[in-house]
Amino acid sequence: MTFAAVPPPDPRPPQRSRARRFLPLGIAVWVVLEVWLLIVVADATSGLTVFLLLVAGILAGALVIKRAGRRAWRKLTETLQAADPTAPRESTSSGSGASGSGASGNGNTLPMIGGLLLMVPGLVSDAVALLCLFPPTGKLIARRAEKLLSRRSGYAAGSFGDAFQQARIHRPDGKVVQGEVIRDDERPAPPRQDPPLTG
C-alpha cells in the first residue's frame, strides 16, 4: 500500500460557509417569530384556540407522515415483486393501480417534510408545511430544489461525473487527498515453487 505525503496543516482556520454562519441566527429569528405569532393569536382569540391549533397540527402531521410512509412501503413492495419472477402477477397489477391513484408527484420527500413541519409547534412552520403539501406549490418547490442541487453538483444525477464527484475526498482547504484502493477480494498470487537445490 502506498500513501501520499501528508501536507503540513494549514495555519489559517478553515473558512465556514455562509449558510453555516447564518444558520444559528436564522433558527433564533424563526423561534422568536413563532412565539410572537402564537402570542398574537392567543391575544386575539384565546389560549385554548392556540392549544387546539397546535394539537391539530401534530395530529395532521402524524397522519401525513403515516400516509407517506405507507406509500413508500407499497412502492418498495411493488418494486421487489416486479423484480421477482416467481411473484404472482395479479397482486402486482392491482397494487400498481392503487398506488397510481394515490400517489401525487414522484416521491415522498415533500410529504414527509410537510408532515414533520406540521408536527413542529408554530404557525410559520404550518404555513410552510401546507406549501409543501399543496400539489402545485409542492411541484414548484421540488423543481427548484432539483435545479439547485444539480447546479451545485455540476453533473447530471447518476452520471459518471456525478459518481466521480461523490467519490473524491476533499480537505477543508479544497485539496484532493491522494490514495490507493486495495481490494480484499483479490486472490493472492500463488507462491513461487523453485526446484530444490542439488549440491
Disulfide bonds with the S-S distance in Angstrom:
none
